[in-house]
Amino acid sequence: MLHVAEYAANKSKNNAAVTAAIHCAINAIDSLTVFYFGKRHTGRHEDALDIIKGTLSAIELREIAKQFNGLIELKNEAEYQPDLMEKRQADDAVKRASRILSKVREKLA
C-alpha cells in the first residue's frame, strides 16, 4: 500500500495517495496485533492503538499515534467527500504512513 500511495502521489492522484497511505497505516498496525496477539483489531481504527500499547515503548507509541491520528483525520474526507485532496495532504500522508511502516518493520524484525 505504501508503494501505491507513493505512485499515486507522484501522479498527482491525491485522493488515491491519501487513501492508500491510510490503509498502509491501518494494515501496519494490524500486523502488530496479529504478530503479538494472534488476531486483527476489529473495532474503530482509532482504538487499535490501545491494543498495541504493550508492544511499543511510550515514546514509540506516542510517535505512531501522532502519525496515525493525522492520517485517520483525513480518512472520511479522502474516501467519502466530494472535495479533492491537495498535493501537500498527499505528500504528508505518504510521509506519515512511511514512518509508521518503518517503526512496525523494526518491531517485526
Beta strands, then each sheet from edge to edge (+ up, - down):
end
